[in-house]
Amino acid sequence: LDVFQSRGYNEVDTARVYVGKQQEAFTREAKWKERGLTLATKIQYPSEPGSHAADKVAESLETSLKELGTD
């Protein structure tokens, strides 16, 4: 991230499905907030019918927020 930011970038694309479902946790551990980064993440990919029902989307969002250490 040091090199990334030294080149003027500050937006990171992440998703729970990246890096064996650990990318959001890695991003949190890299202290993205303290670095002043902006994040883009995604909800869980639909793996079965009904995966994009409102309650499933909300659950996926809450899990991502927790993993990223934000609200």
PQR file with spaces between the fields and no chain letter, atoms N, CA, C, O and H, PARSE charges and radii, in Angstrom:
ATOM       1  N    LEU     1       0.815   -1.199    0.000 -0.4000 1.5000
ATOM       2  CA   LEU     1       0.000    0.000    0.000 -0.0000 2.0000
ATOM       3  C    LEU     1       0.858    1.261    0.000  0.5500 1.7000
ATOM       4  O    LEU     1       0.432    2.299   -0.507 -0.5500 1.4000
ATOM       5  N    ASP     2       2.047    1.181    0.557 -0.4000 1.5000
ATOM       6  CA   ASP     2       2.922    2.358    0.550 -0.0000 2.0000
ATOM       7  C    ASP     2       3.222    2.802   -0.882  0.5500 1.7000
ATOM       8  O    ASP     2       3.112    3.985   -1.206 -0.5500 1.4000
ATOM       9  H    ASP     2       2.393    0.338    0.969  0.4000 1.0000
ATOM      10  N    VAL     3       3.600    1.856   -1.730 -0.4000 1.5000
ATOM      11  CA   VAL     3       3.904    2.175   -3.129 -0.0000 2.0000
ATOM      12  C    VAL     3       2.640    2.647   -3.842  0.5500 1.7000
ATOM      13  O    VAL     3       2.673    3.629   -4.584 -0.5500 1.4000
ATOM      14  H    VAL     3       3.690    0.895   -1.467  0.4000 1.0000
ATOM      15  N    PHE     4       1.550    1.963   -3.625 -0.4000 1.5000
ATOM      16  CA   PHE     4       0.254    2.304   -4.212 -0.0000 2.0000
ATOM      17  C    PHE     4      -0.089    3.768   -3.920  0.5500 1.7000
ATOM      18  O    PHE     4      -0.439    4.525   -4.826 -0.5500 1.4000
ATOM      19  H    PHE     4       1.523    1.165   -3.023  0.4000 1.0000
ATOM      20  N    GLN     5       0.015    4.152   -2.652 -0.4000 1.5000
ATOM      21  CA   GLN     5      -0.323    5.515   -2.267 -0.0000 2.0000
ATOM      22  C    GLN     5       0.728    6.524   -2.730  0.5500 1.7000
ATOM      23  O    GLN     5       0.393    7.671   -3.026 -0.5500 1.4000
ATOM      24  H    GLN     5       0.300    3.537   -1.917  0.4000 1.0000
ATOM      25  N    SER     6       1.977    6.115   -2.795 -0.4000 1.5000
ATOM      26  CA   SER     6       3.022    7.038   -3.253 -0.0000 2.0000
ATOM      27  C    SER     6       2.817    7.424   -4.715  0.5500 1.7000
ATOM      28  O    SER     6       3.340    8.442   -5.169 -0.5500 1.4000
ATOM      29  H    SER     6       2.249    5.183   -2.555  0.4000 1.0000
ATOM      30  N    ARG     7       2.064    6.624   -5.444 -0.4000 1.5000
ATOM      31  CA   ARG     7       1.761    6.907   -6.854 -0.0000 2.0000
ATOM      32  C    ARG     7       0.473    7.728   -6.995  0.5500 1.7000
ATOM      33  O    ARG     7       0.016    7.988   -8.108 -0.5500 1.4000
ATOM      34  H    ARG     7       1.639    5.797   -5.075  0.4000 1.0000
ATOM      35  N    GLY     8      -0.105    8.131   -5.860 -0.4000 1.5000
ATOM      36  CA   GLY     8      -1.276    8.994   -5.890 -0.0000 2.0000
ATOM      37  C    GLY     8      -2.617    8.293   -5.841  0.5500 1.7000
ATOM      38  O    GLY     8      -3.658    8.937   -5.977 -0.5500 1.4000
ATOM      39  H    GLY     8       0.267    7.919   -4.956  0.4000 1.0000
ATOM      40  N    TYR     9      -2.610    6.991   -5.650 -0.4000 1.5000
ATOM      41  CA   TYR     9      -3.868    6.247   -5.581 -0.0000 2.0000
ATOM      42  C    TYR     9      -4.373    6.195   -4.144  0.5500 1.7000
ATOM      43  O    TYR     9      -3.585    6.175   -3.198 -0.5500 1.4000
ATOM      44  H    TYR     9      -1.765    6.468   -5.539  0.4000 1.0000
ATOM      45  N    ASN    10      -5.689    6.174   -3.994 -0.4000 1.5000
ATOM      46  CA   ASN    10      -6.245    6.054   -2.647 -0.0000 2.0000
ATOM      47  C    ASN    10      -7.549    5.265   -2.600  0.5500 1.7000
ATOM      48  O    ASN    10      -8.167    5.179   -1.538 -0.5500 1.4000
ATOM      49  H    ASN    10      -6.329    6.191   -4.762  0.4000 1.0000
ATOM      50  N    GLU    11      -7.984    4.689   -3.715 -0.4000 1.5000
ATOM      51  CA   GLU    11      -9.208    3.888   -3.718 -0.0000 2.0000
ATOM      52  C    GLU    11      -8.857    2.420   -3.930  0.5500 1.7000
ATOM      53  O    GLU    11      -8.158    2.064   -4.879 -0.5500 1.4000
ATOM      54  H    GLU    11      -7.482    4.759   -4.577  0.4000 1.0000
ATOM      55  N    VAL    12      -9.354    1.575   -3.028 -0.4000 1.5000
ATOM      56  CA   VAL    12      -9.055    0.148   -3.058 -0.0000 2.0000
ATOM      57  C    VAL    12     -10.334   -0.633   -3.340  0.5500 1.7000
ATOM      58  O    VAL    12     -11.360   -0.431   -2.690 -0.5500 1.4000
ATOM      59  H    VAL    12      -9.922    1.865   -2.257  0.4000 1.0000
ATOM      60  N    ASP    13     -10.253   -1.518   -4.312 -0.4000 1.5000
ATOM      61  CA   ASP    13     -11.348   -2.431   -4.626 -0.0000 2.0000
ATOM      62  C    ASP    13     -11.134   -3.707   -3.815  0.5500 1.7000
ATOM      63  O    ASP    13     -10.070   -4.321   -3.889 -0.5500 1.4000
ATOM      64  H    ASP    13      -9.420   -1.681   -4.840  0.4000 1.0000
ATOM      65  N    THR    14     -12.127   -4.100   -3.057 -0.4000 1.5000
ATOM      66  CA   THR    14     -12.010   -5.301   -2.237 -0.0000 2.0000
ATOM      67  C    THR    14     -13.317   -6.077   -2.285  0.5500 1.7000
ATOM      68  O    THR    14     -14.342   -5.561   -2.731 -0.5500 1.4000
ATOM      69  H    THR    14     -12.992   -3.602   -2.997  0.4000 1.0000
ATOM      70  N    ALA    15     -13.274   -7.295   -1.833 -0.4000 1.5000
ATOM      71  CA   ALA    15     -14.469   -8.136   -1.727 -0.0000 2.0000
ATOM      72  C    ALA    15     -14.128   -9.320   -0.842  0.5500 1.7000
ATOM      73  O    ALA    15     -12.988   -9.785   -0.815 -0.5500 1.4000
ATOM      74  H    ALA    15     -12.442   -7.714   -1.471  0.4000 1.0000
ATOM      75  N    ARG    16     -15.106   -9.792   -0.135 -0.4000 1.5000
ATOM      76  CA   ARG    16     -14.879  -10.929    0.755 -0.0000 2.0000
ATOM      77  C    ARG    16     -14.429  -12.167   -0.012  0.5500 1.7000
ATOM      78  O    ARG    16     -13.695  -12.992    0.531 -0.5500 1.4000
ATOM      79  H    ARG    16     -16.032   -9.414   -0.157  0.4000 1.0000
ATOM      80  N    VAL    17     -14.849  -12.307   -1.241 -0.4000 1.5000
ATOM      81  CA   VAL    17     -14.497  -13.504   -2.010 -0.0000 2.0000
ATOM      82  C    VAL    17     -13.058  -13.494   -2.513  0.5500 1.7000
ATOM      83  O    VAL    17     -12.563  -14.527   -2.963 -0.5500 1.4000
ATOM      84  H    VAL    17     -15.445  -11.636   -1.682  0.4000 1.0000
ATOM      85  N    TYR    18     -12.376  -12.357   -2.447 -0.4000 1.5000
ATOM      86  CA   TYR    18     -10.976  -12.307   -2.863 -0.0000 2.0000
ATOM      87  C    TYR    18     -10.105  -12.972   -1.797  0.5500 1.7000
ATOM      88  O    TYR    18     -10.425  -12.911   -0.610 -0.5500 1.4000
ATOM      89  H    TYR    18     -12.778  -11.517   -2.081  0.4000 1.0000
ATOM      90  N    VAL    19      -9.039  -13.587   -2.202 -0.4000 1.5000
ATOM      91  CA   VAL    19      -8.013  -14.163   -1.312 -0.0000 2.0000
ATOM      92  C    VAL    19      -8.642  -15.099   -0.277  0.5500 1.7000
ATOM      93  O    VAL    19      -8.449  -14.937    0.928 -0.5500 1.4000
ATOM      94  H    VAL    19      -8.779  -13.636   -3.166  0.4000 1.0000
ATOM      95  N    GLY    20      -9.390  -16.072   -0.771 -0.4000 1.5000
ATOM      96  CA   GLY    20      -9.955  -17.075    0.128 -0.0000 2.0000
ATOM      97  C    GLY    20     -10.872  -16.522    1.201  0.5500 1.7000
ATOM      98  O    GLY    20     -10.884  -16.998    2.336 -0.5500 1.4000
ATOM      99  H    GLY    20      -9.547  -16.203   -1.750  0.4000 1.0000
ATOM     100  N    LYS    21     -11.639  -15.512    0.827 -0.4000 1.5000
ATOM     101  CA   LYS    21     -12.595  -14.850    1.730 -0.0000 2.0000
ATOM     102  C    LYS    21     -11.912  -14.090    2.868  0.5500 1.7000
ATOM     103  O    LYS    21     -12.527  -13.848    3.906 -0.5500 1.4000
ATOM     104  H    LYS    21     -11.630  -15.125   -0.095  0.4000 1.0000
ATOM     105  N    GLN    22     -10.653  -13.715    2.679 -0.4000 1.5000
ATOM     106  CA   GLN    22      -9.908  -12.994    3.716 -0.0000 2.0000
ATOM     107  C    GLN    22      -9.561  -11.555    3.339  0.5500 1.7000
ATOM     108  O    GLN    22      -9.004  -10.826    4.160 -0.5500 1.4000
ATOM     109  H    GLN    22     -10.153  -13.912    1.836  0.4000 1.0000
ATOM     110  N    GLN    23      -9.876  -11.136    2.122 -0.4000 1.5000
ATOM     111  CA   GLN    23      -9.429   -9.823    1.659 -0.0000 2.0000
ATOM     112  C    GLN    23      -9.927   -8.684    2.531  0.5500 1.7000
ATOM     113  O    GLN    23      -9.160   -7.768    2.828 -0.5500 1.4000
ATOM     114  H    GLN    23     -10.328  -11.728    1.455  0.4000 1.0000
ATOM     115  N    GLU    24     -11.181   -8.709    2.950 -0.4000 1.5000
ATOM     116  CA   GLU    24     -11.689   -7.612    3.774 -0.0000 2.0000
ATOM     117  C    GLU    24     -10.960   -7.558    5.112  0.5500 1.7000
ATOM     118  O    GLU    24     -10.643   -6.472    5.597 -0.5500 1.4000
ATOM     119  H    GLU    24     -11.804   -9.453    2.709  0.4000 1.0000
ATOM     120  N    ALA    25     -10.695   -8.697    5.705 -0.4000 1.5000
ATOM     121  CA   ALA    25      -9.943   -8.723    6.965 -0.0000 2.0000
ATOM     122  C    ALA    25      -8.518   -8.216    6.749  0.5500 1.7000
ATOM     123  O    ALA    25      -7.996   -7.477    7.584 -0.5500 1.4000
ATOM     124  H    ALA    25     -10.953   -9.579    5.310  0.4000 1.0000
ATOM     125  N    PHE    26      -7.885   -8.601    5.644 -0.4000 1.5000
ATOM     126  CA   PHE    26      -6.535   -8.106    5.338 -0.0000 2.0000
ATOM     127  C    PHE    26      -6.551   -6.586    5.185  0.5500 1.7000
ATOM     128  O    PHE    26      -5.642   -5.897    5.647 -0.5500 1.4000
ATOM     129  H    PHE    26      -8.309   -9.201    4.966  0.4000 1.0000
ATOM     130  N    THR    27      -7.583   -6.079    4.539 -0.4000 1.5000
ATOM     131  CA   THR    27      -7.706   -4.635    4.337 -0.0000 2.0000
ATOM     132  C    THR    27      -7.849   -3.925    5.677  0.5500 1.7000
ATOM     133  O    THR    27      -7.237   -2.879    5.893 -0.5500 1.4000
ATOM     134  H    THR    27      -8.321   -6.639    4.164  0.4000 1.0000
ATOM     135  N    ARG    28      -8.648   -4.483    6.575 -0.4000 1.5000
ATOM     136  CA   ARG    28      -8.787   -3.916    7.918 -0.0000 2.0000
ATOM     137  C    ARG    28      -7.441   -3.913    8.638  0.5500 1.7000
ATOM     138  O    ARG    28      -7.052   -2.905    9.228 -0.5500 1.4000
ATOM     139  H    ARG    28      -9.145   -5.332    6.399  0.4000 1.0000
ATOM     140  N    GLU    29      -6.737   -5.032    8.588 -0.4000 1.5000
ATOM     141  CA   GLU    29      -5.452   -5.152    9.276 -0.0000 2.0000
ATOM     142  C    GLU    29      -4.390   -4.222    8.692  0.5500 1.7000
ATOM     143  O    GLU    29      -3.428   -3.872    9.376 -0.5500 1.4000
ATOM     144  H    GLU    29      -7.053   -5.850    8.108  0.4000 1.0000
ATOM     145  N    ALA    30      -4.559   -3.826    7.443 -0.4000 1.5000
ATOM     146  CA   ALA    30      -3.627   -2.884    6.809 -0.0000 2.0000
ATOM     147  C    ALA    30      -3.926   -1.443    7.222  0.5500 1.7000
ATOM     148  O    ALA    30      -3.289   -0.504    6.746 -0.5500 1.4000
ATOM     149  H    ALA    30      -5.340   -4.111    6.887  0.4000 1.0000
ATOM     150  N    LYS    31      -4.904   -1.284    8.113 -0.4000 1.5000
ATOM     151  CA   LYS    31      -5.269    0.032    8.656 -0.0000 2.0000
ATOM     152  C    LYS    31      -5.675    1.026    7.558  0.5500 1.7000
ATOM     153  O    LYS    31      -5.152    2.137    7.466 -0.5500 1.4000
ATOM     154  H    LYS    31      -5.421   -2.047    8.500  0.4000 1.0000
ATOM     155  N    TRP    32      -6.619    0.584    6.739 -0.4000 1.5000
ATOM     156  CA   TRP    32      -7.061    1.406    5.622 -0.0000 2.0000
ATOM     157  C    TRP    32      -7.603    2.760    6.058  0.5500 1.7000
ATOM     158  O    TRP    32      -7.391    3.760    5.372 -0.5500 1.4000
ATOM     159  H    TRP    32      -7.044   -0.318    6.814  0.4000 1.0000
ATOM     160  N    LYS    33      -8.303    2.805    7.193 -0.4000 1.5000
ATOM     161  CA   LYS    33      -8.857    4.085    7.660 -0.0000 2.0000
ATOM     162  C    LYS    33      -7.746    5.074    7.980  0.5500 1.7000
ATOM     163  O    LYS    33      -7.787    6.228    7.554 -0.5500 1.4000
ATOM     164  H    LYS    33      -8.475    1.993    7.750  0.4000 1.0000
ATOM     165  N    GLU    34      -6.745    4.608    8.740 -0.4000 1.5000
ATOM     166  CA   GLU    34      -5.645    5.468    9.139 -0.0000 2.0000
ATOM     167  C    GLU    34      -4.851    5.972    7.936  0.5500 1.7000
ATOM     168  O    GLU    34      -4.257    7.049    7.985 -0.5500 1.4000
ATOM     169  H    GLU    34      -6.711    3.671    9.086  0.4000 1.0000
ATOM     170  N    ARG    35      -4.845    5.193    6.863 -0.4000 1.5000
ATOM     171  CA   ARG    35      -4.133    5.577    5.643 -0.0000 2.0000
ATOM     172  C    ARG    35      -4.952    6.551    4.789  0.5500 1.7000
ATOM     173  O    ARG    35      -4.433    7.112    3.824 -0.5500 1.4000
ATOM     174  H    ARG    35      -5.328    4.318    6.823  0.4000 1.0000
ATOM     175  N    GLY    36      -6.214    6.751    5.134 -0.4000 1.5000
ATOM     176  CA   GLY    36      -7.067    7.647    4.367 -0.0000 2.0000
ATOM     177  C    GLY    36      -7.558    7.061    3.057  0.5500 1.7000
ATOM     178  O    GLY    36      -7.850    7.796    2.114 -0.5500 1.4000
ATOM     179  H    GLY    36      -6.636    6.295    5.918  0.4000 1.0000
ATOM     180  N    LEU    37      -7.650    5.732    2.996 -0.4000 1.5000
ATOM     181  CA   LEU    37      -8.101    5.068    1.776 -0.0000 2.0000
ATOM     182  C    LEU    37      -9.623    5.073    1.665  0.5500 1.7000
ATOM     183  O    LEU    37     -10.332    5.108    2.671 -0.5500 1.4000
ATOM     184  H    LEU    37      -7.412    5.135    3.762  0.4000 1.0000
ATOM     185  N    THR    38     -10.100    5.038    0.452 -0.4000 1.5000
ATOM     186  CA   THR    38     -11.509    4.867    0.143 -0.0000 2.0000
ATOM     187  C    THR    38     -11.679    3.446   -0.372  0.5500 1.7000
ATOM     188  O    THR    38     -10.870    2.967   -1.166 -0.5500 1.4000
ATOM     189  H    THR    38      -9.523    5.009   -0.364  0.4000 1.0000
ATOM     190  N    LEU    39     -12.731    2.774    0.080 -0.4000 1.5000
ATOM     191  CA   LEU    39     -12.943    1.378   -0.304 -0.0000 2.0000
ATOM     192  C    LEU    39     -14.180    1.193   -1.172  0.5500 1.7000
ATOM     193  O    LEU    39     -15.158    1.934   -1.075 -0.5500 1.4000
ATOM     194  H    LEU    39     -13.389    3.163    0.725  0.4000 1.0000
ATOM     195  N    ALA    40     -14.099    0.182   -2.018 -0.4000 1.5000
ATOM     196  CA   ALA    40     -15.252   -0.319   -2.757 -0.0000 2.0000
ATOM     197  C    ALA    40     -15.281   -1.818   -2.495  0.5500 1.7000
ATOM     198  O    ALA    40     -14.278   -2.502   -2.700 -0.5500 1.4000
ATOM     199  H    ALA    40     -13.304   -0.420   -2.097  0.4000 1.0000
ATOM     200  N    THR    41     -16.408   -2.330   -2.050 -0.4000 1.5000
ATOM     201  CA   THR    41     -16.536   -3.765   -1.820 -0.0000 2.0000
ATOM     202  C    THR    41     -17.844   -4.234   -2.436  0.5500 1.7000
ATOM     203  O    THR    41     -18.593   -3.431   -2.992 -0.5500 1.4000
ATOM     204  H    THR    41     -17.223   -1.774   -1.883  0.4000 1.0000
ATOM     205  N    LYS    42     -18.117   -5.497   -2.343 -0.4000 1.5000
ATOM     206  CA   LYS    42     -19.300   -6.070   -2.974 -0.0000 2.0000
ATOM     207  C    LYS    42     -20.021   -7.006   -2.020  0.5500 1.7000
ATOM     208  O    LYS    42     -19.445   -7.507   -1.054 -0.5500 1.4000
ATOM     209  H    LYS    42     -17.508   -6.149   -1.891  0.4000 1.0000
ATOM     210  N    ILE    43     -21.295   -7.230   -2.313 -0.4000 1.5000
ATOM     211  CA   ILE    43     -22.023   -8.222   -1.538 -0.0000 2.0000
ATOM     212  C    ILE    43     -21.650   -9.612   -2.032  0.5500 1.7000
ATOM     213  O    ILE    43     -21.031   -9.769   -3.085 -0.5500 1.4000
ATOM     214  H    ILE    43     -21.764   -6.823   -3.097  0.4000 1.0000
ATOM     215  N    GLN    44     -22.031  -10.601   -1.265 -0.4000 1.5000
ATOM     216  CA   GLN    44     -21.745  -11.998   -1.616 -0.0000 2.0000
ATOM     217  C    GLN    44     -22.335  -12.333   -2.980  0.5500 1.7000
ATOM     218  O    GLN    44     -23.480  -11.981   -3.263 -0.5500 1.4000
ATOM     219  H    GLN    44     -22.533  -10.474   -0.409  0.4000 1.0000
ATOM     220  N    TYR    45     -21.567  -13.006   -3.823 -0.4000 1.5000
ATOM     221  CA   TYR    45     -22.038  -13.422   -5.142 -0.0000 2.0000
ATOM     222  C    TYR    45     -23.197  -14.405   -4.973  0.5500 1.7000
ATOM     223  O    TYR    45     -23.136  -15.272   -4.101 -0.5500 1.4000
ATOM     224  H    TYR    45     -20.637  -13.292   -3.593  0.4000 1.0000
ATOM     225  N    PRO    46     -24.255  -14.288   -5.788 -0.5600 1.5000
ATOM     226  CA   PRO    46     -25.395  -15.198   -5.646  0.2800 2.0000
ATOM     227  C    PRO    46     -25.010  -16.636   -5.991  0.5500 1.7000
ATOM     228  O    PRO    46     -24.677  -16.945   -7.135 -0.5500 1.4000
ATOM     229  N    SER    47     -25.060  -17.486   -5.009 -0.4000 1.5000
ATOM     230  CA   SER    47     -24.671  -18.883   -5.220 -0.0000 2.0000
ATOM     231  C    SER    47     -25.873  -19.812   -5.364  0.5500 1.7000
ATOM     232  O    SER    47     -25.734  -20.970   -5.757 -0.5500 1.4000
ATOM     233  H    SER    47     -25.331  -17.235   -4.080  0.4000 1.0000
ATOM     234  N    GLU    48     -27.043  -19.293   -5.045 -0.4000 1.5000
ATOM     235  CA   GLU    48     -28.261  -20.103   -5.138 -0.0000 2.0000
ATOM     236  C    GLU    48     -29.454  -19.172   -5.286  0.5500 1.7000
ATOM     237  O    GLU    48     -29.344  -17.985   -4.978 -0.5500 1.4000
ATOM     238  H    GLU    48     -27.156  -18.352   -4.726  0.4000 1.0000
ATOM     239  N    PRO    49     -30.586  -19.678   -5.747 -0.5600 1.5000
ATOM     240  CA   PRO    49     -31.776  -18.834   -5.871  0.2800 2.0000
ATOM     241  C    PRO    49     -32.118  -18.178   -4.528  0.5500 1.7000
ATOM     242  O    PRO    49     -32.073  -18.818   -3.477 -0.5500 1.4000
ATOM     243  N    GLY    50     -32.455  -16.905   -4.589 -0.4000 1.5000
ATOM     244  CA   GLY    50     -32.815  -16.175   -3.379 -0.0000 2.0000
ATOM     245  C    GLY    50     -31.640  -15.510   -2.688  0.5500 1.7000
ATOM     246  O    GLY    50     -31.822  -14.831   -1.677 -0.5500 1.4000
ATOM     247  H    GLY    50     -32.492  -16.385   -5.442  0.4000 1.0000
ATOM     248  N    SER    51     -30.435  -15.693   -3.217 -0.4000 1.5000
ATOM     249  CA   SER    51     -29.243  -15.116   -2.589 -0.0000 2.0000
ATOM     250  C    SER    51     -29.268  -13.592   -2.548  0.5500 1.7000
ATOM     251  O    SER    51     -28.595  -12.983   -1.716 -0.5500 1.4000
ATOM     252  H    SER    51     -30.287  -16.244   -4.039  0.4000 1.0000
ATOM     253  N    HIS    52     -30.040  -12.971   -3.442 -0.4000 1.5000
ATOM     254  CA   HIS    52     -30.116  -11.516   -3.446 -0.0000 2.0000
ATOM     255  C    HIS    52     -31.409  -11.000   -2.818  0.5500 1.7000
ATOM     256  O    HIS    52     -31.825   -9.871   -3.078 -0.5500 1.4000
ATOM     257  H    HIS    52     -30.587  -13.465   -4.117  0.4000 1.0000
ATOM     258  N    ALA    53     -32.036  -11.824   -1.997 -0.4000 1.5000
ATOM     259  CA   ALA    53     -33.194  -11.357   -1.229 -0.0000 2.0000
ATOM     260  C    ALA    53     -32.706  -10.287   -0.253  0.5500 1.7000
ATOM     261  O    ALA    53     -31.546  -10.299    0.159 -0.5500 1.4000
ATOM     262  H    ALA    53     -31.698  -12.741   -1.786  0.4000 1.0000
ATOM     263  N    ALA    54     -33.584   -9.377    0.109 -0.4000 1.5000
ATOM     264  CA   ALA    54     -33.204   -8.244    0.959 -0.0000 2.0000
ATOM     265  C    ALA    54     -32.482   -8.672    2.232  0.5500 1.7000
ATOM     266  O    ALA    54     -31.487   -8.053    2.610 -0.5500 1.4000
ATOM     267  H    ALA    54     -34.526   -9.368   -0.225  0.4000 1.0000
ATOM     268  N    ASP    55     -32.961   -9.712    2.894 -0.4000 1.5000
ATOM     269  CA   ASP    55     -32.324  -10.132    4.145 -0.0000 2.0000
ATOM     270  C    ASP    55     -30.923  -10.688    3.908  0.5500 1.7000
ATOM     271  O    ASP    55     -30.037  -10.506    4.742 -0.5500 1.4000
ATOM     272  H    ASP    55     -33.769  -10.214    2.587  0.4000 1.0000
ATOM     273  N    LYS    56     -30.717  -11.363    2.782 -0.4000 1.5000
ATOM     274  CA   LYS    56     -29.391  -11.915    2.455 -0.0000 2.0000
ATOM     275  C    LYS    56     -28.412  -10.801    2.094  0.5500 1.7000
ATOM     276  O    LYS    56     -27.239  -10.851    2.466 -0.5500 1.4000
ATOM     277  H    LYS    56     -31.437  -11.511    2.105  0.4000 1.0000
ATOM     278  N    VAL    57     -28.898   -9.798    1.369 -0.4000 1.5000
ATOM     279  CA   VAL    57     -28.056   -8.656    1.020 -0.0000 2.0000
ATOM     280  C    VAL    57     -27.646   -7.916    2.292  0.5500 1.7000
ATOM     281  O    VAL    57     -26.480   -7.557    2.454 -0.5500 1.4000
ATOM     282  H    VAL    57     -29.850   -9.757    1.066  0.4000 1.0000
ATOM     283  N    ALA    58     -28.602   -7.688    3.192 -0.4000 1.5000
ATOM     284  CA   ALA    58     -28.302   -7.006    4.454 -0.0000 2.0000
ATOM     285  C    ALA    58     -27.297   -7.801    5.280  0.5500 1.7000
ATOM     286  O    ALA    58     -26.385   -7.222    5.871 -0.5500 1.4000
ATOM     287  H    ALA    58     -29.549   -7.979    3.060  0.4000 1.0000
ATOM     288  N    GLU    59     -27.454   -9.109    5.326 -0.4000 1.5000
ATOM     289  CA   GLU    59     -26.523   -9.969    6.065 -0.0000 2.0000
ATOM     290  C    GLU    59     -25.115   -9.885    5.469  0.5500 1.7000
ATOM     291  O    GLU    59     -24.131   -9.788    6.203 -0.5500 1.4000
ATOM     292  H    GLU    59     -28.195   -9.580    4.846  0.4000 1.0000
ATOM     293  N    SER    60     -25.025   -9.922    4.159 -0.4000 1.5000
ATOM     294  CA   SER    60     -23.730   -9.824    3.483 -0.0000 2.0000
ATOM     295  C    SER    60     -23.081   -8.468    3.751  0.5500 1.7000
ATOM     296  O    SER    60     -21.879   -8.388    4.007 -0.5500 1.4000
ATOM     297  H    SER    60     -25.824  -10.000    3.563  0.4000 1.0000
ATOM     298  N    LEU    61     -23.874   -7.413    3.693 -0.4000 1.5000
ATOM     299  CA   LEU    61     -23.370   -6.070    3.970 -0.0000 2.0000
ATOM     300  C    LEU    61     -22.834   -5.967    5.393  0.5500 1.7000
ATOM     301  O    LEU    61     -21.736   -5.453    5.607 -0.5500 1.4000
ATOM     302  H    LEU    61     -24.850   -7.478    3.485  0.4000 1.0000
ATOM     303  N    GLU    62     -23.596   -6.449    6.358 -0.4000 1.5000
ATOM     304  CA   GLU    62     -23.160   -6.392    7.757 -0.0000 2.0000
ATOM     305  C    GLU    62     -21.875   -7.187    7.979  0.5500 1.7000
ATOM     306  O    GLU    62     -21.001   -6.755    8.730 -0.5500 1.4000
ATOM     307  H    GLU    62     -24.487   -6.866    6.184  0.4000 1.0000
ATOM     308  N    THR    63     -21.757   -8.330    7.338 -0.4000 1.5000
ATOM     309  CA   THR    63     -20.537   -9.132    7.456 -0.0000 2.0000
ATOM     310  C    THR    63     -19.349   -8.367    6.882  0.5500 1.7000
ATOM     311  O    THR    63     -18.277   -8.344    7.487 -0.5500 1.4000
ATOM     312  H    THR    63     -22.467   -8.681    6.727  0.4000 1.0000
ATOM     313  N    SER    64     -19.530   -7.746    5.730 -0.4000 1.5000
ATOM     314  CA   SER    64     -18.446   -6.970    5.122 -0.0000 2.0000
ATOM     315  C    SER    64     -18.043   -5.796    6.004  0.5500 1.7000
ATOM     316  O    SER    64     -16.853   -5.551    6.199 -0.5500 1.4000
ATOM     317  H    SER    64     -20.401   -7.764    5.239  0.4000 1.0000
ATOM     318  N    LEU    65     -19.009   -5.077    6.532 -0.4000 1.5000
ATOM     319  CA   LEU    65     -18.692   -3.941    7.402 -0.0000 2.0000
ATOM     320  C    LEU    65     -17.900   -4.388    8.627  0.5500 1.7000
ATOM     321  O    LEU    65     -16.948   -3.724    9.035 -0.5500 1.4000
ATOM     322  H    LEU    65     -19.976   -5.276    6.374  0.4000 1.0000
ATOM     323  N    LYS    66     -18.296   -5.508    9.204 -0.4000 1.5000
ATOM     324  CA   LYS    66     -17.577   -6.045   10.365 -0.0000 2.0000
ATOM     325  C    LYS    66     -16.151   -6.429    9.981  0.5500 1.7000
ATOM     326  O    LYS    66     -15.200   -6.085   10.684 -0.5500 1.4000
ATOM     327  H    LYS    66     -19.069   -6.048    8.872  0.4000 1.0000
ATOM     328  N    GLU    67     -16.004   -7.142    8.865 -0.4000 1.5000
ATOM     329  CA   GLU    67     -14.674   -7.570    8.420 -0.0000 2.0000
ATOM     330  C    GLU    67     -13.772   -6.382    8.106  0.5500 1.7000
ATOM     331  O    GLU    67     -12.566   -6.433    8.349 -0.5500 1.4000
ATOM     332  H    GLU    67     -16.776   -7.421    8.294  0.4000 1.0000
ATOM     333  N    LEU    68     -14.355   -5.314    7.565 -0.4000 1.5000
ATOM     334  CA   LEU    68     -13.578   -4.129    7.219 -0.0000 2.0000
ATOM     335  C    LEU    68     -13.316   -3.226    8.422  0.5500 1.7000
ATOM     336  O    LEU    68     -12.487   -2.319    8.355 -0.5500 1.4000
ATOM     337  H    LEU    68     -15.334   -5.274    7.367  0.4000 1.0000
ATOM     338  N    GLY    69     -14.025   -3.478    9.521 -0.4000 1.5000
ATOM     339  CA   GLY    69     -13.841   -2.661   10.715 -0.0000 2.0000
ATOM     340  C    GLY    69     -14.444   -1.277   10.578  0.5500 1.7000
ATOM     341  O    GLY    69     -13.860   -0.289   11.023 -0.5500 1.4000
ATOM     342  H    GLY    69     -14.698   -4.215    9.575  0.4000 1.0000
ATOM     343  N    THR    70     -15.617   -1.208    9.960 -0.4000 1.5000
ATOM     344  CA   THR    70     -16.273    0.080    9.770 -0.0000 2.0000
ATOM     345  C    THR    70     -17.774   -0.077    9.983  0.5500 1.7000
ATOM     346  O    THR    70     -18.259   -1.172   10.267 -0.5500 1.4000
ATOM     347  H    THR    70     -16.092   -2.011    9.599  0.4000 1.0000
ATOM     348  N    ASP    71     -18.496    1.013    9.846 -0.4000 1.5000
ATOM     349  CA   ASP    71     -19.949    0.951   10.029 -0.0000 2.0000
ATOM     350  C    ASP    71     -20.701    1.599    8.892  0.5500 1.7000
ATOM     351  O    ASP    71     -21.932    1.626    8.903 -0.5500 1.4000
ATOM     352  H    ASP    71     -18.102    1.903    9.616  0.4000 1.0000
